Amino acid sequence: MKYFLFVLLMGVSTVILAVEESHSFANMQQAQLFKELSLELRCPKCQNQNIADSNAVVAKDLRDKVIELVKLNKSKDFIVDYMIDRYGYFVHYKPPVTASTLVLWVVPVLFVLFGFGSVIFRQKKSSTEQKWSVKDEAQLTKLITQYQNNSVQVKQESGQ
Amino acid sequence: MSDENKNNKLMFSVPLIIFFLLCIFLFKGLFSNPRELQTGRLGQEMPAFNLPDLMQENKTWSEKDLLGKVYLINVWGTWCTTCLVELPYLTKLRERGVEIIGLYLEQGYDPDFDSEFNIQALRNEVSHMLDRTGNPYQYNIFDLNRSLAFDLGVSGAPETFLVDSTGVILLHHTGDLNERTWRAKFAPKFTELKEVKL
């Protein structure tokens, strides 16, 4: 059991993100906003790391800028737009719905719809095909009597 | 029977089509470069700045000094190995009549830790490096706090921008500039703007 649990735990990965710096913000909202933004903004240098996680020079510059703007009481949207103006949509982990990103939203929905659609379509088709008709019933009775007759015949033959 | 056949064909071809679309998508991915980042500033005017010259004391540059000519802004630093490879090619471009303005990106300096910056040591280093590779720059803007670099959406070095005579940023290239990238990306736009053959 112990080993089983150990093996099971090996399959579980844990991610720990630590932000080294501590900053003095005027209030909790500002601190919270900085935390949110530093997790949501993406480092332009190290792919697939947010700016909290990265120690690249540019990530530090982005963090410093976020701190500066948060302390000026700028809203979250303002700060995100400020970064997008400079580093493009790449810098934000939540891409907006535009013509080129629409496919990200549409394809999964289409996929699910197509899947359910085809399951329902197939079920309907097979249920209509297996209708029990009068003709089938007649065929069944015919086969049963035939079988019964046969077995009676076999018994009689073996009895002799 | 033929109806069922048709249905079967459809059920068979849909996954096949999806498979081929996926193939095309993944194949394209093989040749896309995730490091190819585009600044959000494309099509906009140069951000306002007021920064010192790298080599001359008391000389400052602003975005207004750059109006009226087509030029490249090349982001570089002596710490950047790719820049060392790129500099001789940029020097060739200068000889062909391309005006290149350097944006010197200082990476080591952090106002939170270092109190003062030794500009003289940096100047020596820069002269030493440009002596070896040739000097492609009309002049260098010294961006100690990386403020202009930040406003331009620079994530490292080398990076190059093409700016037209009205100060609008037309192209952004991350990574080194060489004959191939120049021909593919910059030359068409540049020729169009300057109306000269390069």
Interface residues (C-beta under 8 A of the other chain):
Chain A: P44 K45 Q47 A56 V57 V58 K60 D61 K65 I84 D85 R86 Y87 G88 Y89 F90 S118
Chain B: M11 P34 R35 L37 Q38 T39 G40 R41 Q107 D110 R146 F150 D151 L152 G153 V154 S155 G156
